[in-house]
Amino acid sequence: MQTKLPLNGTIQHPDLAEALRGENGTFFCQQGGQGYIVTAAEGFSIKSLRPVGRKIVEANVLMTAGPEPWAITKISEDVLEFSSIPQSPRQQRAA
């Protein structure tokens, strides 16, 4: 049986869905220089996944043989919902 990740706890795992199976809450996840806000809820290993910011590309990084593991940090016990993307004031005036 998998142990629940504590709040502010961080793990590394090669498979995000497998790592979040059985978890509930909101997580900050990173892989390959890209960050994501991910929610996990009962019945879903990944309920939603949203990219955060832009991918960080580092120069002179040697390519590894396999994929980089996910760094997963639990940031909330609550399952946050992202129903819409806020618009900038310019987009609101144009609508």
C-alpha positions, 0 to 999 in steps of 0.5 A: 500500500502506498504511503500518502505524501505529507504536505510540503513533502517532495518525492521523485518518481519516473511516472507521475500518474503512478506516483499520484495514484491514491493521493488527494490534493494539489501538487507542484510537479517538475520535469525537464525544466517545466513546472506544472500544477497538478490535482489528484482526487479519488478515482483519478491519479491526475484530475488536472494538469496545468503548465506553469511559466515557461520551460527552462532550457539549460545550455551545455546539459548532457542528455541522459539515457532515460527520461528525467524523473518527476519532482513532486511536491504536495502543496495543498490537501485540497483539490483545487479546481481550475475552471477558467483562465483569468484574462488580462485587462486588455483581453477583457476590454476587447471582448 
